[in-house]
Amino acid sequence: MIKCPNCAGEVQFNPKLQQVECKYCGSLFSPEELSEKLKAVSEKAVNDSYEGKTYTCSQCGATLMTFDDTAITFCSYCGSQAMLEDKMLRINNPDFIIPFQKTKEECVEAYKQKVSKFLFAPNDMKESFVVDKFRGIYMPYVIYDLKKDGVTRNLGSKYAYRRGDYVYYHDYQIVADVDISYEGISYDLVSKFYDNYSTAIPFRYQDAITFRPGYLAGYYADALDVNETVYVDTAMKVIAPDVGERLKHRKEFRKFGCQNPKVLFQNEQKIGMFPVYFLAIRDKNNQKVSYAVVNGQTGKVAVDLPIDFRKYIFGSLLLSVVIFLLIQSFLVLTPASITAFSIITALLSLVISIHQNKKIDIRQHHKDDKGVIDVLRREYIRKRKESLLPDTGLTKEQKLSAQLEKKNQRKRKLKFLYKEILAIIIPLVILFSNLASDLYYYGAAIISLLLVILSFYDLVREHNLLVSNPLPQFEKRGGDENG
């Protein structure tokens, strides 16, 4: 636990001063100085690890680590008020840390500015008592340094000659000396700090410094649960285009036609703690939670904003009236053109719904999050080893359950799409029927547009599904109580 060496009072790292400040006696220490003083007064000082008190959320299982005597009053991940004190936990020191450089007040202001730009955001996303629940959390990241200093081998192909209808090429092995390095490619190692959040608030690795426990004072740290090697392939893919561009301009690669040169890099891995302000907001039904994250170094904000349906409909109706008046002013509207317009509107709504459903499926099943997949895979392997899962295939009940789930997914998709499909079919039938009375065309267009308006509600629901998550179960999360 981190205490003031002078009075044993509570200390807190001050992002503005970049020093640790005692709340009681007002003493200021650099994190390096504090570490040395704590070593001098403590016989149990450990140089390669730090200690904190853990609290466990009785509702979602989140584990929060604190470094002073302040009791944690609510879970920063699901909002539960039932936090149970657990035990003291010692964790190995990471290699680097990026200290908080933004205060909680600056973080809240950045969040408010971001939310104010969204006209259809629910009012409860802006209420002060909700925003005050922002917490500062140090998230563990893996840092990859990819280097190659030596010989690399690639295959090249060069035109040789033509004989009849055949063109012949000679293949070459291209051997070249390279000296290439990429440093500071980082990914978070917490499975439930989802990649779509962490990638939205990138850090400046150049500001990373040697870790000192003093930087944690007044904040909390999350423990890693993702394997450090999981994102190596992702890092390789990130640098691959630049590697190719740099090498294919060299004469040996140009001469022998190597269009996609590759390099086998040596990988050095380090662990860093990066600062994040984290906010979880439950919906009114207490079934879903939306997240907002702020980069504690740069102040960049990423937030999942649901849409208030009443605001959306009111705004859409106003916009529709304006568009209709503009169209009527410049175009001559015929029954057929109105019907065609309703079809185009329904098609646009259908395309948006299909796209949204795909994104929802990816988000809810974490298909784009390697960290989550890694944790689930290791949990599955653990259960197999403990003989909790069968060794041979799926049981009959499991197969039936999987089939039922696929069937339910198809039903859910159709539930979101059937209005748009009807809105397309009805006016199309009228158009191709070549009916004489204009009333049929007006009627079909009105029905189609009404179905599209009703589908707006589904689109809002789809969006809100996309930007929300089920209440977490057995997650690990932490945050500062007071900021």
C-alpha positions in Angstrom: 0.0 0.0 0.0 1.2 3.5 -0.8 1.4 5.9 2.2 3.1 9.3 2.7 6.5 8.7 4.2 6.2 11.8 6.4 2.8 11.3 8.0 1.5 7.9 6.7 -1.5 9.8 5.1 -3.2 9.1 1.8 -1.3 10.2 -1.3 -2.4 10.8 -4.8 -0.6 11.3 -8.1 -1.3 14.8 -9.4 -1.4 14.7 -13.3 -0.9 18.5 -13.5 2.2 18.5 -11.3 3.4 15.0 -12.3 4.1 14.5 -8.6 2.7 12.5 -5.8 0.9 14.7 -3.3 -0.1 14.0 0.3 -3.7 15.0 1.0 -2.9 15.5 4.7 0.5 17.2 5.2 0.8 18.5 1.6 4.2 16.9 0.9 5.2 16.5 -2.7 7.3 13.7 -4.0 8.4 12.6 -7.5 7.4 8.9 -8.0 11.1 8.0 -8.0 11.7 9.9 -4.8 8.7 8.3 -3.2 9.9 4.8 -4.1 13.2 5.4 -2.5 11.7 6.8 0.7 9.3 3.9 1.0 12.2 1.5 0.6 14.0 3.3 3.4 11.1 3.1 5.9 9.8 -0.4 5.0 11.7 -3.6 5.7 9.3 -5.5 3.5 9.8 -3.4 0.5 9.9 -5.4 -2.7 11.6 -3.9 -5.7 10.0 -5.9 -8.5 6.3 -5.9 -7.5 3.6 -3.7 -6.0 0.8 -4.5 -3.6 -2.9 -3.4 -3.5 -6.2 -4.3 -1.8 -8.7 -6.0 -4.0 -12.5 -5.7 -3.9 -14.9 -8.1 -5.7 -18.3 -7.1 -7.2 -20.9 -9.6 -5.9 -23.0 -9.0 -9.0 -20.6 -9.3 -11.9 -17.5 -10.7 -10.3 -15.3 -7.7 -11.2 -12.0 -7.5 -9.2 -10.9 -3.9 -8.4 -7.5 -3.1 -7.0 -6.9 -0.1 -4.8 -3.7 1.3 -3.3 -4.9 3.1 -0.2 -7.5 2.6 2.6 -10.4 4.1 0.6 -13.3 1.6 0.4 -14.7 1.1 -3.1 -18.4 2.0 -3.0 -19.5 0.8 -6.5 -18.3 -1.4 -9.3 -17.0 0.7 -12.2 -17.9 -2.0 -14.7 -21.6 -2.8 -13.9 -22.5 -0.1 -11.4 -23.4 -2.4 -8.6 -23.2 -1.0 -5.1 -22.2 -4.3 -3.5 -18.4 -4.4 -3.3 -16.9 -7.0 -1.0 -13.4 -6.6 0.4 -11.2 -9.5 -0.6 -7.5 -9.6 0.1 -4.1 -8.0 -0.4 -2.7 -8.9 -3.8 0.9 -8.5 -5.0 1.5 -8.1 -8.8 4.8 -8.0 -10.7 6.0 -4.6 -11.9 5.4 -3.8 -15.5 8.3 -2.5 -17.6 6.8 0.9 -18.4 4.0 3.3 -17.5 2.4 6.3 -19.2 1.3 8.5 -16.3 -2.1 10.2 -16.2 -1.6 13.6 -17.8 -5.3 14.6 -17.8 -7.3 15.3 -14.7 -10.7 13.9 -14.0 -12.2 17.3 -14.5 -10.6 17.6 -18.0 -11.8 14.1 -18.8 -15.4 15.0 -17.8 -15.3 18.2 -19.9 -14.0 16.3 -23.0 -16.8 13.7 -22.6 -19.4 16.4 -22.2 -18.2 18.2 -25.4 -18.3 14.9 -27.3 -21.8 14.0 -26.1 -23.1 17.5 -26.8 -22.4 17.1 -30.5 -25.0 14.2 -30.7 -28.5 15.6 -30.9 -30.2 12.3 -30.3 -28.2 11.2 -27.2 -30.3 10.3 -24.2 -30.4 12.9 -21.5 -29.3 10.4 -18.8 -25.9 10.2 -20.7 -25.3 13.8 -19.7 -26.5 13.9 -16.1 -23.9 15.0 -13.6 -24.4 12.2 -11.2 -23.7 9.7 -14.0 -20.7 11.6 -15.4 -19.1 11.8 -11.9 -18.7 8.0 -12.0 -15.8 8.3 -14.4 -12.8 6.4 -12.9 -9.1 6.5 -13.7 -7.8 3.0 -14.5 -4.3 1.8 -15.5 -4.8 -0.8 -18.2 -2.1 -3.4 -18.9 -0.8 -3.3 -22.5 1.7 -5.5 -24.3 4.3 -3.5 -26.2 5.9 -5.1 -29.3 9.3 -4.1 -30.6 9.8 -5.8 -34.0 13.3 -5.8 -35.4 15.3 -7.3 -38.2 19.0 -6.7 -38.6 20.5 -9.2 -41.0 19.7 -11.3 -44.0 16.2 -11.8 -45.4 15.2 -14.1 -48.2 12.3 -13.7 -50.7 11.3 -15.2 -54.0 11.3 -13.0 -57.1 10.2 -13.7 -60.7 11.5 -12.1 -63.9 10.4 -12.4 -67.6 12.6 -14.8 -69.5 11.1 -15.3 -73.0 8.0 -16.2 -75.0 7.5 -19.3 -77.0 4.2 -19.5 -78.9 1.3 -18.9 -76.6 3.4 -19.5 -73.5 5.3 -16.9 -71.5 8.2 -18.2 -69.4 9.6 -16.6 -66.2 12.7 -17.3 -64.2 12.4 -17.6 -60.4 15.1 -16.1 -58.2 15.8 -16.2 -54.5 16.5 -12.6 -53.4 19.0 -12.4 -50.5 19.3 -8.9 -49.0 20.7 -7.3 -45.8 18.1 -5.3 -44.0 18.0 -3.2 -40.8 14.4 -2.4 -40.0 12.7 -1.8 -36.6 9.3 -0.8 -35.3 8.9 0.1 -31.7 5.9 0.7 -29.4 3.2 -1.3 -31.2 0.8 -1.8 -28.3 -2.4 -3.7 -27.6 -4.4 -4.0 -24.3 -4.3 -7.2 -22.4 -7.7 -7.0 -20.7 -10.3 -9.2 -22.4 -13.3 -7.0 -21.4 -11.6 -3.7 -22.3 -12.8 -4.5 -25.8 -10.6 -3.8 -28.8 -13.0 -1.3 -30.4 -12.5 0.9 -27.3 -8.8 0.5 -26.9 -8.0 1.1 -30.6 -10.2 4.2 -30.6 -8.0 6.0 -28.0 -4.4 5.3 -29.1 -1.5 6.3 -26.9 1.8 8.1 -27.6 4.3 5.4 -26.6 7.1 7.9 -26.8 5.9 9.2 -23.4 6.3 5.9 -21.7 8.7 5.9 -18.8 10.1 3.3 -16.3 7.4 2.1 -14.0 7.2 3.4 -10.4 4.4 2.4 -8.0 4.0 6.0 -7.0 2.2 6.7 -10.3 -0.6 4.4 -9.2 -1.4 6.5 -6.1 -5.1 7.7 -6.3 -5.9 5.4 -9.2 -6.5 1.7 -9.7 -5.0 -0.9 -11.9 -6.5 -3.8 -13.8 -4.8 -7.2 -14.0 -4.1 -8.7 -17.4 -5.9 -11.9 -18.5 -4.9 -12.1 -22.2 -1.8 -13.9 -23.4 1.0 -11.5 -24.4 1.6 -13.2 -27.8 -2.0 -13.0 -29.0 -1.6 -9.8 -31.0 1.8 -10.6 -32.6 0.2 -11.6 -36.0 -1.9 -8.4 -35.8 1.2 -6.3 -35.3 2.9 -8.0 -38.2 -0.1 -7.2 -40.5 0.0 -3.6 -39.4 3.6 -3.1 -40.4 3.5 -5.4 -43.5 2.4 -2.6 -46.0 5.3 -0.3 -44.8 7.8 -3.2 -45.0 6.7 -4.0 -48.5 6.9 -0.4 -49.6 10.4 0.1 -48.1 11.9 -3.1 -49.6 10.4 -3.2 -53.1 12.0 0.1 -54.0 15.5 -1.4 -53.5 17.2 -2.4 -56.7 17.4 -6.1 -56.0 13.7 -6.4 -55.4 12.9 -4.2 -58.5 15.2 -6.1 -60.7 13.9 -9.5 -59.9 10.2 -8.6 -59.6 9.4 -9.2 -56.0 6.0 -7.5 -55.5 5.4 -8.4 -51.9 8.7 -8.7 -50.0 8.4 -10.1 -46.4 10.7 -10.0 -43.4 10.8 -12.5 -40.5 11.1 -10.1 -37.5 12.4 -10.8 -34.0 9.9 -9.8 -31.5 10.6 -8.3 -28.1 7.6 -8.0 -25.7 7.3 -5.6 -22.8 4.4 -4.8 -20.5 3.1 -1.3 -19.9 0.4 0.4 -17.9 -1.6 3.0 -19.8 -4.1 5.5 -18.3 -7.8 5.3 -19.1 -10.8 7.1 -17.6 -13.7 4.6 -17.7 -17.4 5.1 -17.4 -20.2 2.5 -17.5 -23.8 3.7 -17.9 -26.8 1.3 -17.4 -29.9 1.7 -19.4 -33.3 2.4 -17.7 -34.2 -1.3 -17.7 -30.9 -2.3 -16.1 -30.3 -4.9 -18.8 -27.6 -3.2 -20.9 -24.6 -1.1 -20.3 -22.9 1.5 -22.5 -19.3 2.5 -22.1 -17.3 5.7 -22.5 -13.5 5.8 -22.3 -11.1 8.8 -22.3 -7.4 8.6 -23.0 -5.8 9.8 -19.7 -2.7 10.9 -21.7 -4.2 12.8 -24.7 -7.8 13.4 -23.7 -9.2 11.6 -26.8 -12.8 10.3 -26.1 -14.6 7.2 -27.4 -18.2 6.7 -26.4 -21.0 4.4 -27.3 -24.0 6.6 -27.6 -27.5 5.1 -27.8 -30.2 7.0 -29.6 -33.3 8.5 -27.8 -36.1 7.3 -30.1 -38.4 10.3 -29.3 -35.7 12.8 -30.2 -34.8 10.8 -33.4 -38.4 10.6 -34.7 -39.0 14.3 -34.0 -35.8 15.3 -35.8 -36.5 12.9 -38.7 -40.0 14.3 -39.2 -38.7 17.8 -39.3 -36.0 16.8 -41.8 -38.5 14.9 -43.9 -40.8 17.9 -44.1 -37.9 20.1 -45.3 -36.8 17.6 -47.9 -40.3 17.1 -49.2 -40.8 20.9 -49.6 -37.5 21.2 -51.4 -38.4 18.3 -53.8 -41.8 19.7 -54.4 -40.3 23.1 -55.2 -37.9 21.8 -57.9 -39.5 18.7 -59.2 -42.9 17.7 -60.6 -44.1 14.9 -58.4 -46.2 12.2 -60.2 -47.8 9.2 -58.7 -45.2 6.9 -60.3 -42.3 9.1 -59.1 -43.6 9.2 -55.5 -44.0 5.4 -55.6 -40.4 5.0 -56.9 -39.1 7.3 -54.2 -40.8 5.2 -51.6 -39.0 2.1 -53.0 -35.6 3.8 -53.0 -36.2 4.9 -49.4 -37.1 1.3 -48.4 -34.1 -0.1 -50.2 -31.8 2.3 -48.4 -33.3 1.4 -45.0 -32.9 -2.4 -45.9 -29.2 -1.9 -46.8 -28.6 -0.1 -43.5 -30.4 -2.8 -41.5 -28.4 -5.6 -43.1 -25.2 -3.8 -42.4 -26.2 -3.0 -38.8 -27.1 -6.7 -38.2 -23.7 -7.8 -39.4 -22.0 -5.4 -37.1 -24.2 -6.4 -34.2 -23.3 -10.1 -34.8 -19.6 -9.3 -34.8 -19.7 -7.0 -31.7 -21.9 -9.3 -29.6 -19.9 -12.4 -30.4 -16.6 -10.6 -30.2 -15.5 -11.9 -33.6 -13.1 -9.0 -34.1 -11.6 -9.1 -30.6 -8.6 -11.5 -30.2 -8.3 -10.8 -26.5 -11.8 -12.2 -25.8 -11.3 -15.1 -28.1 -8.0 -16.0 -26.4 -9.6 -16.0 -22.9 -12.6 -18.1 -24.1 -10.2 -20.5 -25.8 -8.0 -21.0 -22.7 -11.1 -21.4 -20.5 -12.4 -24.1 -22.9 -9.1 -25.9 -22.8 -9.0 -25.7 -19.0 -12.5 -27.3 -18.7 -11.5 -30.0 -21.2 -8.5 -30.8 -19.0 -10.7 -31.0 -15.9 -13.0 -33.3 -17.8 -15.8 -30.8 -17.5 -16.5 -31.0 -21.3 -16.8 -34.1 -23.4 -13.7 -35.2 -25.4 -15.6 -36.4 -28.4 -17.8 -34.0 -30.4 -21.1 -32.5 -29.4 -23.9 -34.3 -27.7 -27.3 -34.7 -29.3 -28.7 -32.0 -26.9 -25.8 -29.6 -27.7 -26.4 -30.0 -31.5 -30.1 -29.4 -31.1 -29.3 -26.3 -29.0 -26.9 -25.0 -31.6 -29.5 -25.5 -34.4 -32.1 -23.8 -32.3 -29.8 -20.8 -31.7 -29.1 -20.5 -35.5 -32.9 -20.6 -36.1 -33.5 -17.9 -33.5 -30.8 -15.7 -35.1 -32.5 -16.0 -38.4 -35.8 -15.1 -36.8 -34.3 -12.0 -35.1 -32.8 -10.8 -38.4 -36.1 -11.3 -40.2 -37.9 -9.5 -37.4 -35.7 -6.4 -38.2 -36.0 -6.7 -42.0 -39.6 -7.7 -42.8 -40.9 -4.1 -42.8 -38.4 -2.9 -45.4 -39.0 -6.0 -47.5 -42.8 -5.3 -47.5 -42.1 -1.6 -48.2 -40.3 -2.6 -51.4 -42.6 -5.4 -52.6 -45.9 -3.5 -52.2 -45.1 -0.5 -54.5 -43.2 -2.7 -56.9 -46.3 -4.8 -57.5 -48.3 -1.6 -58.1 -45.7 -0.2 -60.5 -45.5 -3.4 -62.6 -49.3 -3.8 -62.6 -49.8 -0.6 -64.7 -53.0 0.2 -62.9 -55.0 3.2 -64.3 -56.1 4.9 -61.1 -53.6 7.2 -59.3 -55.1 6.2 -56.0 -53.3 2.8 -56.1 -49.9 4.5 -56.6 -50.5 7.0 -53.8 -51.8 4.2 -51.5 -48.8 2.0 -52.2 -46.4 4.9 -51.6 -48.1 5.9 -48.3 -48.1 2.3 -47.0 -44.4 1.9 -48.1 -43.4 5.1 -46.4 -45.3 4.2 -43.2 -43.5 0.9 -43.1 -40.2 2.7 -43.5 -41.1 5.1 -40.7 -41.9 2.0 -38.5 -38.6 0.5 -39.5 -36.9 3.6 -38.1 -37.8 2.3 -34.7 -36.0 -1.0 -35.6 -33.0 0.9 -36.9 -32.8 2.7 -33.6 -33.0 -0.5 -31.7 -30.3 -2.0 -33.9 -28.1 0.9 -33.3 -28.7 0.7 -29.5 -27.9 -3.0 -29.6 -24.6 -2.2 -31.4 -23.5 0.4 -28.9 -24.5 -1.5 -25.7 -23.3 -4.6 -24.0 -25.0 -7.2 -21.8 -24.3 -6.6 -18.1 -20.9 -8.2 -17.5 -20.4 -11.4 -15.7 -17.2 -12.2 -13.8 -15.2 -9.3 -15.3 -12.1 -7.6 -13.9 -12.1 -3.9 -13.8 -10.9 -1.0 -11.6 -11.1 2.7 -11.2 -10.3 5.6 -9.0 -13.0 6.5 -6.6 -12.4 10.2 -6.4 -10.5 11.0 -9.6 
